[in-house]
Amino acid sequence: MNVSGGIGGEAFNLIEDQNAAFGTLGNGVTVEHLNTDTAEFKLQPVPNGTRVQLFPVAVGSDEVEWWFSYENGVTGECKS
C-alpha cells in the first residue's frame, strides 16, 4: 500500500518476536492448545492495511529497524 509520506520496507512485531514452535506465544496462547484431537486453530498475521505505530530502533551507526506491537488473533474450529 502506498502512503503519502509513509515509511516503506520491513517492520517487526514485538509480540511475535518471542514466538516459537512450542511454549507460549507472545499473545498468551499456548502452542500445544492450537491443534488438538478436538480442535484446530491458527495464529493469524497482522491484516494488510492495519494501522500500527512504528518505533525506530538503532541497530548500527547507520541502520534503523522499525518495530511495532500487535497481538495476533487466532481463528479455527472444533473438529466433529
Distance bins in CASP14 RR format, pairs under 12 A and 6 or more apart:
PFRMAT RR
TARGET T0000
AUTHOR 0000-0000-0000
RMODE 2
METHOD distances of the structure
MODEL  1
1 7 0 0 0 0 0 1 0 0 0 0 0
1 8 0 0 0 0 1 0 0 0 0 0 0
1 9 0 0 0 0 0 1 0 0 0 0 0
1 47 0 0 0 0 0 1 0 0 0 0 0
1 48 1 0 0 1 0 0 0 0 0 0 0
1 49 1 0 1 0 0 0 0 0 0 0 0
1 50 0 0 0 0 0 1 0 0 0 0 0
1 51 0 0 0 0 0 1 0 0 0 0 0
2 8 0 0 0 0 1 0 0 0 0 0 0
2 49 0 0 0 0 0 1 0 0 0 0 0
3 9 0 0 0 0 0 1 0 0 0 0 0
3 49 0 0 0 0 1 0 0 0 0 0 0
3 51 0 0 0 0 1 0 0 0 0 0 0
3 54 0 0 0 0 0 1 0 0 0 0 0
6 51 0 0 0 0 0 1 0 0 0 0 0
6 54 0 0 0 0 1 0 0 0 0 0 0
6 66 0 0 0 0 0 1 0 0 0 0 0
7 52 0 0 0 0 0 1 0 0 0 0 0
7 53 0 0 0 0 0 1 0 0 0 0 0
7 54 1 0 0 1 0 0 0 0 0 0 0
7 55 0 0 0 0 0 1 0 0 0 0 0
7 56 0 0 0 0 1 0 0 0 0 0 0
7 64 0 0 0 0 1 0 0 0 0 0 0
7 65 0 0 0 0 0 1 0 0 0 0 0
7 66 1 0 0 1 0 0 0 0 0 0 0
7 68 0 0 0 0 0 1 0 0 0 0 0
8 54 0 0 0 0 1 0 0 0 0 0 0
8 66 0 0 0 0 1 0 0 0 0 0 0
9 54 0 0 0 0 0 1 0 0 0 0 0
9 64 0 0 0 0 0 1 0 0 0 0 0
9 65 0 0 0 0 0 1 0 0 0 0 0
9 66 1 0 0 1 0 0 0 0 0 0 0
10 54 0 0 0 0 0 1 0 0 0 0 0
10 64 0 0 0 0 0 1 0 0 0 0 0
10 65 0 0 0 0 1 0 0 0 0 0 0
10 66 1 0 0 1 0 0 0 0 0 0 0
10 67 0 0 0 0 0 1 0 0 0 0 0
10 68 0 0 0 0 0 1 0 0 0 0 0
11 17 0 0 0 0 0 1 0 0 0 0 0
11 46 0 0 0 0 1 0 0 0 0 0 0
11 50 0 0 0 0 0 1 0 0 0 0 0
11 52 1 0 0 1 0 0 0 0 0 0 0
11 53 0 0 0 0 0 1 0 0 0 0 0
11 54 1 0 0 1 0 0 0 0 0 0 0
11 55 0 0 0 0 1 0 0 0 0 0 0
11 56 0 0 0 0 0 1 0 0 0 0 0
11 57 0 0 0 0 0 1 0 0 0 0 0
11 64 0 0 0 0 0 1 0 0 0 0 0
11 65 1 0 0 1 0 0 0 0 0 0 0
11 66 1 0 1 0 0 0 0 0 0 0 0
11 67 1 0 0 1 0 0 0 0 0 0 0
11 68 1 0 1 0 0 0 0 0 0 0 0
11 69 0 0 0 0 0 1 0 0 0 0 0
11 70 0 0 0 0 1 0 0 0 0 0 0
12 18 0 0 0 0 0 1 0 0 0 0 0
12 19 0 0 0 0 0 1 0 0 0 0 0
12 46 0 0 0 0 0 1 0 0 0 0 0
12 52 0 0 0 0 0 1 0 0 0 0 0
12 54 0 0 0 0 1 0 0 0 0 0 0
12 55 0 0 0 0 1 0 0 0 0 0 0
12 56 0 0 0 0 0 1 0 0 0 0 0
12 57 0 0 0 0 1 0 0 0 0 0 0
12 59 0 0 0 0 0 1 0 0 0 0 0
12 64 0 0 0 0 0 1 0 0 0 0 0
12 65 1 0 0 1 0 0 0 0 0 0 0
12 66 1 0 0 1 0 0 0 0 0 0 0
12 67 1 0 1 0 0 0 0 0 0 0 0
12 68 1 0 0 1 0 0 0 0 0 0 0
12 69 0 0 0 0 0 1 0 0 0 0 0
12 70 0 0 0 0 0 1 0 0 0 0 0
13 19 0 0 0 0 1 0 0 0 0 0 0
13 25 0 0 0 0 0 1 0 0 0 0 0
13 26 0 0 0 0 1 0 0 0 0 0 0
13 27 0 0 0 0 0 1 0 0 0 0 0
13 43 0 0 0 0 0 1 0 0 0 0 0
13 45 0 0 0 0 1 0 0 0 0 0 0
13 46 1 0 0 1 0 0 0 0 0 0 0
13 50 0 0 0 0 0 1 0 0 0 0 0
13 52 0 0 0 0 1 0 0 0 0 0 0
13 54 0 0 0 0 0 1 0 0 0 0 0
13 55 0 0 0 0 0 1 0 0 0 0 0
13 65 0 0 0 0 0 1 0 0 0 0 0
13 66 0 0 0 0 0 1 0 0 0 0 0
13 67 1 0 0 1 0 0 0 0 0 0 0
13 68 1 0 0 1 0 0 0 0 0 0 0
13 69 1 0 0 1 0 0 0 0 0 0 0
13 70 1 0 1 0 0 0 0 0 0 0 0
13 71 0 0 0 0 1 0 0 0 0 0 0
13 72 1 0 0 1 0 0 0 0 0 0 0
13 73 0 0 0 0 0 1 0 0 0 0 0
14 26 0 0 0 0 1 0 0 0 0 0 0
14 27 0 0 0 0 0 1 0 0 0 0 0
14 46 0 0 0 0 0 1 0 0 0 0 0
14 52 0 0 0 0 0 1 0 0 0 0 0
14 53 0 0 0 0 0 1 0 0 0 0 0
14 54 0 0 0 0 0 1 0 0 0 0 0
14 55 0 0 0 0 1 0 0 0 0 0 0
14 57 0 0 0 0 1 0 0 0 0 0 0
14 65 0 0 0 0 0 1 0 0 0 0 0
14 66 0 0 0 0 0 1 0 0 0 0 0
14 67 1 0 1 0 0 0 0 0 0 0 0
14 68 1 0 0 1 0 0 0 0 0 0 0
14 69 1 0 1 0 0 0 0 0 0 0 0
14 70 0 0 0 0 1 0 0 0 0 0 0
14 71 0 0 0 0 0 1 0 0 0 0 0
14 72 0 0 0 0 0 1 0 0 0 0 0
15 24 0 0 0 0 0 1 0 0 0 0 0
15 25 0 0 0 0 1 0 0 0 0 0 0
15 26 1 0 1 0 0 0 0 0 0 0 0
15 27 1 0 1 0 0 0 0 0 0 0 0
15 28 0 0 0 0 1 0 0 0 0 0 0
15 29 0 0 0 0 0 1 0 0 0 0 0
15 43 0 0 0 0 0 1 0 0 0 0 0
15 45 0 0 0 0 0 1 0 0 0 0 0
15 46 0 0 0 0 1 0 0 0 0 0 0
15 52 0 0 0 0 0 1 0 0 0 0 0
15 67 0 0 0 0 0 1 0 0 0 0 0
15 68 0 0 0 0 1 0 0 0 0 0 0
15 69 1 0 1 0 0 0 0 0 0 0 0
15 70 1 0 0 1 0 0 0 0 0 0 0
15 71 1 0 1 0 0 0 0 0 0 0 0
15 72 1 0 0 1 0 0 0 0 0 0 0
15 73 0 0 0 0 0 1 0 0 0 0 0
16 25 0 0 0 0 1 0 0 0 0 0 0
16 26 1 0 0 1 0 0 0 0 0 0 0
16 27 0 0 0 0 1 0 0 0 0 0 0
16 28 0 0 0 0 0 1 0 0 0 0 0
16 29 0 0 0 0 0 1 0 0 0 0 0
16 43 0 0 0 0 1 0 0 0 0 0 0
16 44 0 0 0 0 0 1 0 0 0 0 0
16 45 0 0 0 0 1 0 0 0 0 0 0
16 46 0 0 0 0 1 0 0 0 0 0 0
16 67 0 0 0 0 0 1 0 0 0 0 0
16 68 0 0 0 0 1 0 0 0 0 0 0
16 69 0 0 0 0 1 0 0 0 0 0 0
16 70 0 0 0 0 1 0 0 0 0 0 0
16 71 0 0 0 0 1 0 0 0 0 0 0
16 72 1 0 0 1 0 0 0 0 0 0 0
16 73 0 0 0 0 0 1 0 0 0 0 0
17 25 0 0 0 0 0 1 0 0 0 0 0
17 26 0 0 0 0 1 0 0 0 0 0 0
17 27 0 0 0 0 0 1 0 0 0 0 0
17 57 0 0 0 0 0 1 0 0 0 0 0
17 65 0 0 0 0 0 1 0 0 0 0 0
17 67 0 0 0 0 1 0 0 0 0 0 0
17 68 0 0 0 0 0 1 0 0 0 0 0
17 69 0 0 0 0 1 0 0 0 0 0 0
17 70 0 0 0 0 0 1 0 0 0 0 0
17 72 0 0 0 0 0 1 0 0 0 0 0
18 24 0 0 0 0 1 0 0 0 0 0 0
18 25 1 0 0 1 0 0 0 0 0 0 0
18 26 1 0 1 0 0 0 0 0 0 0 0
18 27 0 0 0 0 0 1 0 0 0 0 0
18 28 0 0 0 0 1 0 0 0 0 0 0
18 31 0 0 0 0 0 1 0 0 0 0 0
18 72 0 0 0 0 0 1 0 0 0 0 0
19 25 1 0 1 0 0 0 0 0 0 0 0
19 26 1 0 0 1 0 0 0 0 0 0 0
19 27 0 0 0 0 1 0 0 0 0 0 0
19 28 0 0 0 0 0 1 0 0 0 0 0
19 29 0 0 0 0 1 0 0 0 0 0 0
19 30 0 0 0 0 0 1 0 0 0 0 0
19 31 0 0 0 0 1 0 0 0 0 0 0
19 34 0 0 0 0 0 1 0 0 0 0 0
19 43 1 0 0 1 0 0 0 0 0 0 0
19 45 0 0 0 0 0 1 0 0 0 0 0
19 71 0 0 0 0 0 1 0 0 0 0 0
19 72 0 0 0 0 1 0 0 0 0 0 0
20 26 0 0 0 0 1 0 0 0 0 0 0
20 30 0 0 0 0 0 1 0 0 0 0 0
20 31 1 0 0 1 0 0 0 0 0 0 0
20 32 0 0 0 0 0 1 0 0 0 0 0
20 43 0 0 0 0 0 1 0 0 0 0 0
21 31 1 0 0 1 0 0 0 0 0 0 0
21 32 0 0 0 0 0 1 0 0 0 0 0
21 34 0 0 0 0 0 1 0 0 0 0 0
21 35 0 0 0 0 0 1 0 0 0 0 0
21 43 0 0 0 0 0 1 0 0 0 0 0
22 30 0 0 0 0 1 0 0 0 0 0 0
22 31 1 0 1 0 0 0 0 0 0 0 0
22 32 1 0 0 1 0 0 0 0 0 0 0
22 33 0 0 0 0 0 1 0 0 0 0 0
22 34 0 0 0 0 0 1 0 0 0 0 0
23 29 0 0 0 0 1 0 0 0 0 0 0
23 30 1 0 1 0 0 0 0 0 0 0 0
23 31 1 0 1 0 0 0 0 0 0 0 0
23 32 1 0 0 1 0 0 0 0 0 0 0
23 33 0 0 0 0 1 0 0 0 0 0 0
23 34 0 0 0 0 0 1 0 0 0 0 0
24 30 1 0 1 0 0 0 0 0 0 0 0
24 31 1 0 0 1 0 0 0 0 0 0 0
24 32 0 0 0 0 1 0 0 0 0 0 0
24 33 0 0 0 0 1 0 0 0 0 0 0
24 34 0 0 0 0 0 1 0 0 0 0 0
24 43 0 0 0 0 0 1 0 0 0 0 0
25 31 1 0 0 1 0 0 0 0 0 0 0
25 32 0 0 0 0 0 1 0 0 0 0 0
25 33 0 0 0 0 1 0 0 0 0 0 0
25 34 0 0 0 0 1 0 0 0 0 0 0
25 41 0 0 0 0 0 1 0 0 0 0 0
25 42 0 0 0 0 0 1 0 0 0 0 0
25 43 1 0 0 1 0 0 0 0 0 0 0
25 44 0 0 0 0 0 1 0 0 0 0 0
25 71 0 0 0 0 1 0 0 0 0 0 0
25 72 1 0 0 1 0 0 0 0 0 0 0
25 73 0 0 0 0 0 1 0 0 0 0 0
25 74 0 0 0 0 1 0 0 0 0 0 0
26 43 0 0 0 0 1 0 0 0 0 0 0
26 69 0 0 0 0 0 1 0 0 0 0 0
26 70 0 0 0 0 0 1 0 0 0 0 0
26 71 1 0 0 1 0 0 0 0 0 0 0
26 72 0 0 0 0 1 0 0 0 0 0 0
26 73 0 0 0 0 0 1 0 0 0 0 0
26 74 0 0 0 0 0 1 0 0 0 0 0
27 34 0 0 0 0 0 1 0 0 0 0 0
27 41 0 0 0 0 0 1 0 0 0 0 0
27 43 1 0 0 1 0 0 0 0 0 0 0
27 44 0 0 0 0 1 0 0 0 0 0 0
27 46 0 0 0 0 0 1 0 0 0 0 0
27 69 0 0 0 0 0 1 0 0 0 0 0
27 70 0 0 0 0 1 0 0 0 0 0 0
27 71 1 0 1 0 0 0 0 0 0 0 0
27 72 1 0 1 0 0 0 0 0 0 0 0
27 73 1 0 0 1 0 0 0 0 0 0 0
27 74 1 0 0 1 0 0 0 0 0 0 0
28 34 0 0 0 0 0 1 0 0 0 0 0
28 43 0 0 0 0 0 1 0 0 0 0 0
28 71 0 0 0 0 1 0 0 0 0 0 0
28 72 0 0 0 0 1 0 0 0 0 0 0
28 73 0 0 0 0 0 1 0 0 0 0 0
28 74 0 0 0 0 1 0 0 0 0 0 0
29 35 0 0 0 0 0 1 0 0 0 0 0
29 41 0 0 0 0 1 0 0 0 0 0 0
29 42 0 0 0 0 0 1 0 0 0 0 0
29 43 1 0 0 1 0 0 0 0 0 0 0
29 44 0 0 0 0 0 1 0 0 0 0 0
29 71 0 0 0 0 1 0 0 0 0 0 0
29 72 0 0 0 0 1 0 0 0 0 0 0
29 73 0 0 0 0 1 0 0 0 0 0 0
29 74 1 0 1 0 0 0 0 0 0 0 0
29 75 0 0 0 0 0 1 0 0 0 0 0
29 76 0 0 0 0 0 1 0 0 0 0 0
30 36 0 0 0 0 0 1 0 0 0 0 0
30 41 0 0 0 0 0 1 0 0 0 0 0
30 43 0 0 0 0 0 1 0 0 0 0 0
30 74 0 0 0 0 0 1 0 0 0 0 0
31 41 0 0 0 0 0 1 0 0 0 0 0
31 42 0 0 0 0 0 1 0 0 0 0 0
31 43 0 0 0 0 1 0 0 0 0 0 0
31 74 0 0 0 0 0 1 0 0 0 0 0
32 39 0 0 0 0 0 1 0 0 0 0 0
32 41 0 0 0 0 0 1 0 0 0 0 0
33 39 0 0 0 0 1 0 0 0 0 0 0
33 40 0 0 0 0 0 1 0 0 0 0 0
33 41 1 0 0 1 0 0 0 0 0 0 0
33 43 0 0 0 0 0 1 0 0 0 0 0
33 74 0 0 0 0 1 0 0 0 0 0 0
33 76 0 0 0 0 0 1 0 0 0 0 0
34 40 1 0 0 1 0 0 0 0 0 0 0
34 41 1 0 1 0 0 0 0 0 0 0 0
34 42 1 0 0 1 0 0 0 0 0 0 0
34 43 1 0 0 1 0 0 0 0 0 0 0
34 44 0 0 0 0 0 1 0 0 0 0 0
34 72 0 0 0 0 0 1 0 0 0 0 0
34 73 0 0 0 0 0 1 0 0 0 0 0
34 74 1 0 0 1 0 0 0 0 0 0 0
34 75 0 0 0 0 0 1 0 0 0 0 0
34 76 0 0 0 0 1 0 0 0 0 0 0
34 77 0 0 0 0 0 1 0 0 0 0 0
35 41 1 0 0 1 0 0 0 0 0 0 0
35 42 0 0 0 0 1 0 0 0 0 0 0
35 43 0 0 0 0 0 1 0 0 0 0 0
35 74 0 0 0 0 0 1 0 0 0 0 0
35 76 0 0 0 0 1 0 0 0 0 0 0
35 77 0 0 0 0 0 1 0 0 0 0 0
35 78 0 0 0 0 0 1 0 0 0 0 0
35 79 0 0 0 0 1 0 0 0 0 0 0
36 76 0 0 0 0 0 1 0 0 0 0 0
36 77 0 0 0 0 0 1 0 0 0 0 0
36 78 0 0 0 0 1 0 0 0 0 0 0
36 79 0 0 0 0 1 0 0 0 0 0 0
37 78 0 0 0 0 0 1 0 0 0 0 0
37 79 1 0 0 1 0 0 0 0 0 0 0
37 80 0 0 0 0 0 1 0 0 0 0 0
38 76 0 0 0 0 0 1 0 0 0 0 0
38 77 0 0 0 0 0 1 0 0 0 0 0
38 78 1 0 1 0 0 0 0 0 0 0 0
38 79 1 0 1 0 0 0 0 0 0 0 0
38 80 0 0 0 0 1 0 0 0 0 0 0
39 74 0 0 0 0 0 1 0 0 0 0 0
39 75 0 0 0 0 0 1 0 0 0 0 0
39 76 1 0 0 1 0 0 0 0 0 0 0
39 77 1 0 0 1 0 0 0 0 0 0 0
39 78 1 0 1 0 0 0 0 0 0 0 0
39 79 1 0 0 1 0 0 0 0 0 0 0
39 80 0 0 0 0 0 1 0 0 0 0 0
40 74 0 0 0 0 0 1 0 0 0 0 0
40 75 0 0 0 0 0 1 0 0 0 0 0
40 76 1 0 0 1 0 0 0 0 0 0 0
40 77 1 0 0 1 0 0 0 0 0 0 0
40 78 0 0 0 0 1 0 0 0 0 0 0
40 79 1 0 0 1 0 0 0 0 0 0 0
40 80 0 0 0 0 0 1 0 0 0 0 0
41 72 0 0 0 0 0 1 0 0 0 0 0
41 73 0 0 0 0 1 0 0 0 0 0 0
41 74 1 0 1 0 0 0 0 0 0 0 0
41 75 1 0 0 1 0 0 0 0 0 0 0
41 76 1 0 1 0 0 0 0 0 0 0 0
41 77 1 0 0 1 0 0 0 0 0 0 0
41 78 0 0 0 0 1 0 0 0 0 0 0
41 79 0 0 0 0 0 1 0 0 0 0 0
42 72 0 0 0 0 1 0 0 0 0 0 0
42 73 0 0 0 0 1 0 0 0 0 0 0
42 74 1 0 0 1 0 0 0 0 0 0 0
42 75 1 0 0 1 0 0 0 0 0 0 0
42 76 1 0 0 1 0 0 0 0 0 0 0
42 77 0 0 0 0 0 1 0 0 0 0 0
43 70 0 0 0 0 0 1 0 0 0 0 0
43 71 0 0 0 0 0 1 0 0 0 0 0
43 72 1 0 1 0 0 0 0 0 0 0 0
43 73 1 0 0 1 0 0 0 0 0 0 0
43 74 1 0 1 0 0 0 0 0 0 0 0
43 75 0 0 0 0 1 0 0 0 0 0 0
43 76 0 0 0 0 0 1 0 0 0 0 0
44 50 0 0 0 0 0 1 0 0 0 0 0
44 70 0 0 0 0 0 1 0 0 0 0 0
44 71 0 0 0 0 0 1 0 0 0 0 0
44 72 1 0 1 0 0 0 0 0 0 0 0
44 73 1 0 1 0 0 0 0 0 0 0 0
44 74 1 0 0 1 0 0 0 0 0 0 0
44 75 1 0 1 0 0 0 0 0 0 0 0
44 76 0 0 0 0 1 0 0 0 0 0 0
45 70 0 0 0 0 1 0 0 0 0 0 0
45 71 0 0 0 0 0 1 0 0 0 0 0
45 72 1 0 0 1 0 0 0 0 0 0 0
45 73 0 0 0 0 1 0 0 0 0 0 0
45 74 0 0 0 0 0 1 0 0 0 0 0
45 75 0 0 0 0 0 1 0 0 0 0 0
46 52 1 0 0 1 0 0 0 0 0 0 0
46 68 0 0 0 0 1 0 0 0 0 0 0
46 69 0 0 0 0 0 1 0 0 0 0 0
46 70 1 0 1 0 0 0 0 0 0 0 0
46 71 0 0 0 0 1 0 0 0 0 0 0
46 72 1 0 0 1 0 0 0 0 0 0 0
46 73 0 0 0 0 1 0 0 0 0 0 0
47 70 0 0 0 0 1 0 0 0 0 0 0
47 72 0 0 0 0 1 0 0 0 0 0 0
47 73 0 0 0 0 1 0 0 0 0 0 0
47 75 0 0 0 0 0 1 0 0 0 0 0
49 70 0 0 0 0 0 1 0 0 0 0 0
50 68 0 0 0 0 1 0 0 0 0 0 0
50 69 0 0 0 0 0 1 0 0 0 0 0
50 70 1 0 0 1 0 0 0 0 0 0 0
50 71 0 0 0 0 0 1 0 0 0 0 0
50 72 0 0 0 0 0 1 0 0 0 0 0
50 73 0 0 0 0 0 1 0 0 0 0 0
51 68 0 0 0 0 1 0 0 0 0 0 0
51 70 0 0 0 0 1 0 0 0 0 0 0
52 66 0 0 0 0 1 0 0 0 0 0 0
52 67 0 0 0 0 1 0 0 0 0 0 0
52 68 1 0 1 0 0 0 0 0 0 0 0
52 69 1 0 0 1 0 0 0 0 0 0 0
52 70 1 0 1 0 0 0 0 0 0 0 0
52 71 0 0 0 0 0 1 0 0 0 0 0
53 66 0 0 0 0 0 1 0 0 0 0 0
53 67 0 0 0 0 1 0 0 0 0 0 0
53 68 1 0 0 1 0 0 0 0 0 0 0
53 69 1 0 0 1 0 0 0 0 0 0 0
53 70 0 0 0 0 1 0 0 0 0 0 0
54 64 0 0 0 0 0 1 0 0 0 0 0
54 65 0 0 0 0 1 0 0 0 0 0 0
54 66 1 0 1 0 0 0 0 0 0 0 0
54 67 1 0 0 1 0 0 0 0 0 0 0
54 68 1 0 1 0 0 0 0 0 0 0 0
54 69 0 0 0 0 0 1 0 0 0 0 0
54 70 0 0 0 0 0 1 0 0 0 0 0
55 64 0 0 0 0 0 1 0 0 0 0 0
55 65 0 0 0 0 1 0 0 0 0 0 0
55 66 1 0 0 1 0 0 0 0 0 0 0
55 67 1 0 1 0 0 0 0 0 0 0 0
55 68 1 0 0 1 0 0 0 0 0 0 0
55 69 0 0 0 0 1 0 0 0 0 0 0
56 63 0 0 0 0 0 1 0 0 0 0 0
56 64 1 0 1 0 0 0 0 0 0 0 0
56 65 1 0 0 1 0 0 0 0 0 0 0
56 66 1 0 0 1 0 0 0 0 0 0 0
56 67 1 0 0 1 0 0 0 0 0 0 0
56 68 0 0 0 0 0 1 0 0 0 0 0
57 63 0 0 0 0 1 0 0 0 0 0 0
57 64 1 0 0 1 0 0 0 0 0 0 0
57 65 1 0 1 0 0 0 0 0 0 0 0
57 66 1 0 0 1 0 0 0 0 0 0 0
57 67 1 0 1 0 0 0 0 0 0 0 0
57 68 0 0 0 0 0 1 0 0 0 0 0
58 64 1 0 1 0 0 0 0 0 0 0 0
58 65 0 0 0 0 1 0 0 0 0 0 0
58 66 0 0 0 0 0 1 0 0 0 0 0
58 67 0 0 0 0 0 1 0 0 0 0 0
59 65 1 0 1 0 0 0 0 0 0 0 0
59 66 0 0 0 0 0 1 0 0 0 0 0
59 67 0 0 0 0 0 1 0 0 0 0 0
END
